[in-house]
């Protein structure tokens, strides 16, 4: 029999998909993220931090940023390795064929390198989800995993020709979590693979921090998975993921697109890394400006009013030690 994941399409799902499609049209109308290399990089770092934090990695965002920048960081060696691996895996996004099972195994090998013995291979042991010392979900037996994954990818390839990608990727995400094919890294891979599927449809998804939104609603994320387990269908999880995607697009539109519509602010933000303080002189040099007064009038003051940058010494605006940071 042909493998068919159980789910039901309802009006709430259809409305969310329609809203997301409208949002995508607005995002692509305003600006391609390729014009914002630092924004793209920051979003990717946030995605990595959030996806790892969901799995109990304790490194703060600043430390994750430093690890990726090649700086020395104090923290558990395993967690530092997780960051390095996740960054390497996300850097492969543009080269992933999300409909290839072999690519999935290859990327899992990158994601879990030097962390687990079965990196890049399906689990050989049994896996379950435990809470308060009790097993609340038991994954399919290890001997069934290769066949289950082949069936899932055969379904994915078949439905890719006709199913809406938002729906397709959300169903895949849940089915992947249900099968739990690896000894470690299942959550990280499920979230990355949904991103890969969506990025094939709309490249902007490669740099949208959907994982960051999931992290904010981590309890609801696990509850949506549990509801789908109990229902025997992925419907609750699909609705949850569509809401997360809608919310992250809404945030992008309100913060990074609409409020950056002023060309001066766009230029200023394009030369500023997140969480790094800059003196006015440094920004003047980066922007190639001759006048400090022009920097303040056209760039700094408007960006401060919009709340896109902040002073490091806000109570002394004219301090000789004043610096400016980009904020979210």
C-alpha positions as CSV (number, residue, x, y, z in Angstrom):
1,X,0.0,0.0,0.0
2,X,1.1,3.6,-0.7
3,X,2.3,5.4,2.4
4,X,-0.1,8.2,3.4
5,X,0.5,10.3,6.5
6,X,-2.8,11.0,8.3
7,X,-4.0,14.6,8.5
8,X,-7.1,16.7,7.8
9,X,-7.3,20.0,6.0
10,X,-9.6,22.5,7.6
11,X,-10.6,26.1,7.3
12,X,-8.1,27.3,9.9
13,X,-5.3,25.8,7.9
14,X,-6.5,27.3,4.6
15,X,-6.9,30.7,6.1
16,X,-3.3,30.6,7.6
17,X,-1.9,29.5,4.2
18,X,-3.7,32.4,2.5
19,X,-2.4,34.9,5.1
20,X,1.2,33.6,4.7
21,X,0.9,33.8,0.9
22,X,-0.1,37.5,1.2
23,X,2.7,38.2,3.6
24,X,5.2,36.6,1.3
25,X,4.0,38.8,-1.5
26,X,4.5,41.9,0.7
27,X,8.0,40.8,1.8
28,X,9.1,40.1,-1.8
29,X,7.6,43.4,-2.9
30,X,9.6,45.4,-0.4
31,X,13.0,43.9,-0.6
32,X,14.9,40.7,-1.2
33,X,17.0,39.8,1.9
34,X,20.0,39.5,-0.3
35,X,20.3,43.3,0.1
36,X,20.8,42.8,3.8
37,X,23.8,40.4,4.3
38,X,24.1,41.2,8.0
39,X,20.4,40.7,8.6
40,X,20.6,37.3,6.8
41,X,23.6,36.3,8.9
42,X,22.0,37.4,12.1
43,X,18.8,35.5,11.3
44,X,20.7,32.4,10.6
45,X,22.6,32.7,13.9
46,X,19.3,33.2,15.7
47,X,17.9,30.1,14.0
48,X,20.9,28.0,15.1
49,X,20.8,29.3,18.7
50,X,17.1,28.7,19.0
51,X,17.1,25.3,17.5
52,X,19.9,24.2,19.8
53,X,18.3,25.9,22.8
54,X,15.2,23.9,22.2
55,X,17.3,20.8,22.7
56,X,18.8,22.1,26.0
57,X,22.0,23.7,24.7
58,X,22.8,26.4,27.3
59,X,25.0,28.7,25.3
60,X,23.6,32.2,25.1
61,X,23.1,33.9,21.7
62,X,26.3,36.0,22.2
63,X,28.4,32.9,22.7
64,X,26.8,31.2,19.7
65,X,27.7,34.2,17.7
66,X,31.3,34.1,19.0
67,X,31.7,30.4,18.2
68,X,30.6,30.9,14.7
69,X,33.0,33.9,14.4
70,X,35.8,31.6,15.5
71,X,36.4,33.2,18.8
72,X,37.3,31.5,22.0
73,X,34.2,30.7,24.2
74,X,33.9,29.3,27.6
75,X,31.3,26.5,27.9
76,X,30.7,22.8,27.6
77,X,32.8,21.3,24.8
78,X,29.8,19.3,23.6
79,X,27.6,22.4,23.3
80,X,30.3,24.3,21.5
81,X,30.7,21.4,19.0
82,X,26.9,21.4,18.5
83,X,27.1,25.1,17.5
84,X,29.9,24.4,15.0
85,X,28.1,21.5,13.6
86,X,24.8,23.3,13.3
87,X,26.4,26.2,11.5
88,X,28.1,23.9,9.0
89,X,24.8,22.1,8.4
90,X,22.8,25.4,7.9
91,X,25.5,26.6,5.5
92,X,24.6,23.6,3.3
93,X,21.0,24.8,2.9
94,X,21.5,26.1,-0.6
95,X,23.1,22.8,-1.7
96,X,20.5,20.4,0.0
97,X,18.1,18.4,-2.1
98,X,15.3,18.2,0.5
99,X,13.7,15.3,-1.4
100,X,16.8,13.1,-1.1
101,X,17.1,10.6,1.7
102,X,20.8,10.4,1.1
103,X,21.2,14.1,1.5
104,X,19.3,13.8,4.9
105,X,21.8,11.2,6.1
106,X,24.7,13.4,4.8
107,X,23.5,16.5,6.6
108,X,22.8,14.5,9.8
109,X,26.5,13.4,9.6
110,X,27.4,17.1,9.6
111,X,24.9,18.0,12.4
112,X,26.2,15.3,14.8
113,X,29.8,15.0,13.8
114,X,32.1,14.1,16.8
115,X,29.0,13.9,19.0
116,X,27.4,10.5,18.4
117,X,28.6,7.2,17.1
118,X,25.8,6.9,14.6
119,X,26.3,10.2,12.9
120,X,24.9,10.0,9.4
121,X,23.2,6.7,10.1
122,X,19.8,5.6,11.3
123,X,19.5,4.5,15.0
124,X,20.2,1.0,16.0
125,X,18.5,1.3,19.4
126,X,15.0,2.0,20.6
127,X,14.0,5.6,21.3
128,X,11.2,7.1,23.3
129,X,10.1,10.5,24.8
130,X,10.1,10.7,28.6
131,X,8.6,13.2,31.0
132,X,8.9,13.0,34.8
133,X,10.4,9.6,34.5
134,X,7.6,8.1,32.5
135,X,7.6,7.2,28.8
136,X,4.9,9.3,27.0
137,X,5.8,8.2,23.5
138,X,7.7,5.3,22.0
139,X,9.1,5.7,18.5
140,X,8.8,2.9,15.9
141,X,11.3,0.0,16.4
142,X,14.7,0.6,15.0
143,X,14.4,-2.3,12.5
144,X,11.4,-0.5,10.9
145,X,13.2,2.9,10.6
146,X,14.9,2.5,7.2
147,X,11.6,1.4,5.6
148,X,9.6,4.1,7.3
149,X,12.0,6.8,6.1
150,X,12.0,5.4,2.5
151,X,8.2,5.5,2.5
152,X,8.2,9.1,3.9
153,X,10.6,10.3,1.2
154,X,8.7,8.5,-1.5
155,X,5.5,10.3,-0.3
156,X,7.4,13.6,-0.1
157,X,8.7,13.2,-3.7
158,X,5.2,12.3,-5.0
159,X,3.3,15.1,-3.2
160,X,5.9,17.7,-4.0
161,X,4.4,18.0,-7.5
162,X,0.9,19.0,-6.2
163,X,0.8,19.8,-2.5
164,X,1.2,23.4,-1.1
165,X,4.8,23.6,0.3
166,X,3.7,25.1,3.6
167,X,1.4,22.1,4.2
168,X,3.9,19.5,2.8
169,X,6.8,20.7,4.9
170,X,4.8,20.8,8.1
171,X,3.5,17.3,7.6
172,X,7.0,16.1,6.9
173,X,8.3,17.8,10.1
174,X,5.7,15.9,12.2
175,X,6.2,12.6,10.5
176,X,10.0,12.9,10.9
177,X,9.6,13.6,14.6
178,X,7.2,10.6,14.9
179,X,9.6,8.2,13.3
180,X,12.5,9.6,15.3
181,X,15.0,8.0,12.9
182,X,18.3,9.0,14.6
183,X,19.9,8.3,18.0
184,X,20.4,12.1,18.4
185,X,19.6,15.3,16.5
186,X,16.0,14.5,15.5
187,X,14.6,17.8,16.5
188,X,17.4,19.8,14.9
189,X,17.1,17.9,11.7
190,X,13.3,18.1,11.5
191,X,13.4,21.9,11.8
192,X,16.3,22.3,9.4
193,X,14.6,20.0,6.9
194,X,11.3,22.0,7.0
195,X,13.4,25.1,6.3
196,X,15.1,23.3,3.4
197,X,11.8,22.3,1.9
198,X,10.4,25.8,2.2
199,X,13.6,27.4,0.9
200,X,13.2,25.3,-2.3
201,X,9.8,27.0,-2.8
202,X,10.8,30.5,-1.7
203,X,14.5,31.1,-1.1
204,X,13.8,33.8,1.5
205,X,13.0,30.9,4.0
206,X,16.7,30.0,4.1
207,X,17.1,33.2,6.2
208,X,13.9,33.4,8.1
209,X,14.4,32.5,11.8
210,X,11.3,30.3,12.1
211,X,13.3,28.3,14.7
212,X,13.5,31.4,16.9
213,X,9.7,31.7,16.9
214,X,9.4,28.0,17.8
215,X,11.8,28.5,20.7
216,X,9.6,31.3,22.0
217,X,6.7,28.9,22.0
218,X,8.7,25.8,23.0
219,X,6.0,24.4,25.3
220,X,3.3,24.9,22.7
221,X,5.6,23.2,20.1
222,X,5.8,20.0,22.2
223,X,2.2,20.2,23.1
224,X,1.3,20.3,19.4
225,X,3.4,17.2,18.8
226,X,1.7,15.5,21.7
227,X,-1.8,16.5,20.5
228,X,-0.9,15.0,17.1
229,X,0.3,11.8,18.7
230,X,-3.0,11.5,20.6
231,X,-5.1,12.4,17.6
232,X,-3.2,10.0,15.3
233,X,-2.9,12.8,12.8
234,X,-0.6,15.7,12.2
235,X,-3.4,18.3,12.0
236,X,-2.7,20.1,15.3
237,X,1.0,20.3,14.5
238,X,0.4,21.7,11.0
239,X,-1.7,24.5,12.4
240,X,1.0,25.3,15.0
241,X,3.7,25.5,12.4
242,X,1.7,27.7,10.1
243,X,1.1,30.1,13.0
244,X,4.8,30.2,13.7
245,X,5.6,31.0,10.0
246,X,2.9,33.6,9.9
247,X,4.2,35.3,13.1
248,X,7.8,35.4,11.9
249,X,6.8,36.9,8.6
250,X,4.7,39.5,10.4
251,X,7.7,40.4,12.5
252,X,9.9,40.7,9.5
253,X,7.4,43.0,7.7
254,X,6.9,45.3,10.7
255,X,10.5,45.5,11.8
256,X,13.0,44.8,9.1
257,X,11.1,45.8,5.9
258,X,8.6,48.6,6.6
259,X,10.7,50.5,9.2
260,X,13.8,50.2,7.0
261,X,12.1,51.8,4.0
262,X,14.2,55.0,4.5
263,X,17.3,54.6,2.3
264,X,19.6,56.3,4.9
265,X,18.4,53.9,7.6
266,X,18.9,50.9,5.2
267,X,22.5,51.9,4.5
268,X,23.2,52.4,8.2
269,X,21.8,49.0,9.3
270,X,23.6,47.3,6.4
271,X,27.0,48.2,7.9
272,X,26.1,47.4,11.5
273,X,26.4,43.9,13.1
274,X,24.0,43.0,15.9
275,X,25.3,43.4,19.4
276,X,28.4,45.2,18.4
277,X,28.8,48.9,19.6
278,X,30.1,51.4,17.1
279,X,31.5,54.9,17.6
280,X,30.0,57.6,15.4
281,X,33.4,58.0,13.7
282,X,33.5,54.3,12.8
283,X,30.0,54.5,11.3
284,X,31.0,57.6,9.4
285,X,34.0,55.7,7.9
286,X,31.9,52.6,7.0
287,X,29.4,54.8,5.2
288,X,32.0,56.9,3.4
289,X,30.6,60.1,4.8
290,X,32.5,63.4,5.1
291,X,30.2,65.1,7.6
292,X,29.5,64.0,11.2
293,X,26.5,66.4,11.2
294,X,25.1,64.5,8.1
295,X,25.6,61.2,9.8
296,X,23.7,62.4,12.9
297,X,20.9,64.1,10.9
298,X,20.3,61.6,8.2
299,X,21.3,58.3,9.7
300,X,21.6,58.1,13.5
301,X,18.7,60.3,14.6
302,X,16.1,58.6,12.3
303,X,17.3,55.1,13.3
304,X,17.2,56.1,17.0
305,X,13.6,57.4,16.6
306,X,12.6,54.1,14.9
307,X,14.1,52.1,17.7
308,X,16.4,50.3,15.3
309,X,19.6,51.4,17.1
310,X,20.3,52.4,20.7
311,X,22.9,54.4,22.5
312,X,25.2,52.7,24.9
313,X,25.1,55.7,27.2
314,X,21.5,56.9,26.7
315,X,21.5,59.4,29.6
316,X,24.5,61.2,28.1
317,X,23.8,61.6,24.4
318,X,26.9,63.8,23.7
319,X,29.4,61.7,25.7
320,X,32.7,61.3,24.0
321,X,32.4,57.5,24.8
322,X,29.0,57.2,23.1
323,X,28.5,54.2,20.9
324,X,25.6,52.9,18.9
325,X,24.3,49.3,18.8
326,X,21.8,47.7,16.4
327,X,18.9,46.2,18.2
328,X,15.9,44.0,17.3
